[in-house]
Amino acid sequence: MTQPSFDPKAFRAALGTFTTGVTIITAQAADGSQVGITANSFNSVSLDPPLVLWSLAKSAMSLPVFTDGTYWNVHVLSVDQEPLSGRFASRGEDKFAGIALDDGMTCAPLLPNCTARFQCRTAFTHDGGDHLIFIGEVLGFDQSDRPPLVYQSGQYALTARKPREEVRLTKAEPPPECSYTEDLLGYLLGRAHFQMVNRLQGLLQDQHLDQAQFFILSVLCIRDRLTLDEINAYIGYTGHRVDPSDMQVLMAGGHVVIEKERYRLTADGREASLHQIAQAKAVEEDLVQTLGLGDALALKLLLKRLIERTDPGLPDLWAVSA
Ligand SMILES: Cc1cc2nc3c(=O)[nH]c(=O)nc-3n(C[C@H](O)[C@H](O)[C@H](O)COP(=O)(O)O)c2cc1C
């Protein structure tokens, strides 16, 4: 066979653009020891009969166990199993330490908490260059609603589903002279923020609090005994500037007291704040239901990245003070 003179790095990089899930494939050796490797070469082959395939590097330490044995399990990993993927991508060490396995149909180890699992028996193997291709008959499978982990161009990724129809907030075409469209990121972020926060508005009205006071209580709920300057350092990014008269209102309402120029929540203030957090969590739960957990995780990840990139240098509210 003529060997094309590929640059191996470029070839790998081009192959890596083919986005996949991540699996761990496990088997048991005749002496009872267990092997497992992270593999993204997994794919479906046939529905009837039910066949799947994957390929194993001939250099893998686990190769003899897979070639000598008959049974193996494919675990499609969920987003929160990234550490497990790392563990099974390393060579040698005891990869199963501390894992409570599920009972399987065969001797092959069955890992818990996956997005899907396929219990297989080797049907054929084929030579595949520096890899050996395993084609397996699926003896049994199961699936959960955990969102899958994704792998693209050498990095783990999250998926955000793309609806069949394009999402458009307006049905109208913007006038040609108007460059302010619904796709402006600032508009999307601002509108999403206000639409979510507005769902807290009823509670804040019942508590006779405005948005700035809500921010102050939230900050004091996380980190008590702050000076006015410290409160302002934490919430300055919202555009609100708190002055002593704002704090007077909170003190008059019985939410806050001042001791040695430091403000702290009263029991009533803490309770008001806990109600707000409970309401915010209920709003979030609704949203996760609507979006699906995978999309919600992807959204949070992107927002965190954006916040990190645009951080004006806010003090860390959650850091334990010295
Ligand atoms: C995301 C990802 C996908 C991988 N896919 C494969 C694969 O399909 N086949 C393979 O042989 N190795 C694959 N590997 C590498 C193996 O997991 C790695 O070489 C492992 O250490 C082999 O274990 P062993 O040498 O203990 O058998 C992959 C690694 C990662 C991180």
The ligand as an SDF file (V2000), in Angstrom:
LIG
                    3D

 31 33  0  0  0  0  0  0  0  0999 V2000
  -11.1050   10.9340   24.6920 C   0  0  0  0  0  0  0  0  0  0  0  0
  -10.1830    9.7730   24.4660 C   0  0  0  0  0  0  0  0  0  0  0  0
  -10.4770    8.8320   23.5130 C   0  0  0  0  0  0  0  0  0  0  0  0
   -9.6670    7.7050   23.3090 C   0  0  0  0  0  0  0  0  0  0  0  0
  -10.0170    6.7860   22.3830 N   0  0  0  0  0  0  0  0  0  0  0  0
   -9.2650    5.6800   22.2250 C   0  0  0  0  0  0  0  0  0  0  0  0
   -9.6820    4.6600   21.3190 C   0  0  0  0  0  0  0  0  0  0  0  0
  -10.7140    4.7510   20.6790 O   0  0  0  0  0  0  0  0  0  0  0  0
   -8.8850    3.5470   21.2090 N   0  0  0  0  0  0  0  0  0  0  0  0
   -7.7210    3.4200   21.9190 C   0  0  0  0  0  0  0  0  0  0  0  0
   -7.0350    2.3890   21.7690 O   0  0  0  0  0  0  0  0  0  0  0  0
   -7.3070    4.3670   22.7910 N   0  0  0  0  0  0  0  0  0  0  0  0
   -8.0710    5.4890   22.9760 C   0  0  0  0  0  0  0  0  0  0  0  0
   -7.6950    6.4420   23.8690 N   0  0  0  0  0  0  0  0  0  0  0  0
   -6.4510    6.2520   24.6260 C   0  0  0  0  0  0  0  0  0  0  0  0
   -6.5970    5.1970   25.7460 C   0  0  0  0  0  0  0  0  0  0  0  0
   -7.6570    5.5250   26.6170 O   0  0  0  0  0  0  0  0  0  0  0  0
   -5.3130    5.1280   26.5430 C   0  0  0  0  0  0  0  0  0  0  0  0
   -4.2540    4.8220   25.6890 O   0  0  0  0  0  0  0  0  0  0  0  0
   -5.3500    4.1280   27.6740 C   0  0  0  0  0  0  0  0  0  0  0  0
   -4.3010    4.4370   28.5380 O   0  0  0  0  0  0  0  0  0  0  0  0
   -5.1600    2.6890   27.2450 C   0  0  0  0  0  0  0  0  0  0  0  0
   -5.1250    1.9470   28.4370 O   0  0  0  0  0  0  0  0  0  0  0  0
   -4.2270    0.6270   28.6450 P   0  0  0  0  0  0  0  0  0  0  0  0
   -2.8860    0.9200   28.0170 O   0  0  0  0  0  0  0  0  0  0  0  0
   -4.1770    0.4770   30.1480 O   0  0  0  0  0  0  0  0  0  0  0  0
   -4.9410   -0.4700   27.9520 O   0  0  0  0  0  0  0  0  0  0  0  0
   -8.4900    7.5520   24.0750 C   0  0  0  0  0  0  0  0  0  0  0  0
   -8.1770    8.5110   25.0440 C   0  0  0  0  0  0  0  0  0  0  0  0
   -9.0150    9.5960   25.2530 C   0  0  0  0  0  0  0  0  0  0  0  0
   -8.6820   10.6110   26.3090 C   0  0  0  0  0  0  0  0  0  0  0  0
  1  2  1  0
  2  3  1  0
  2 30  2  0
  3  4  2  0
  4  5  1  0
  4 28  1  0
  5  6  2  0
  6  7  1  0
  6 13  1  0
  7  8  2  0
  7  9  1  0
  9 10  1  0
 10 11  2  0
 10 12  1  0
 12 13  2  0
 13 14  1  0
 14 15  1  0
 14 28  1  0
 15 16  1  0
 16 17  1  0
 16 18  1  0
 18 19  1  0
 18 20  1  0
 20 21  1  0
 20 22  1  0
 22 23  1  0
 23 24  1  0
 24 25  2  0
 24 26  1  0
 24 27  1  0
 28 29  2  0
 29 30  1  0
 30 31  1  0
M  END
$$$$
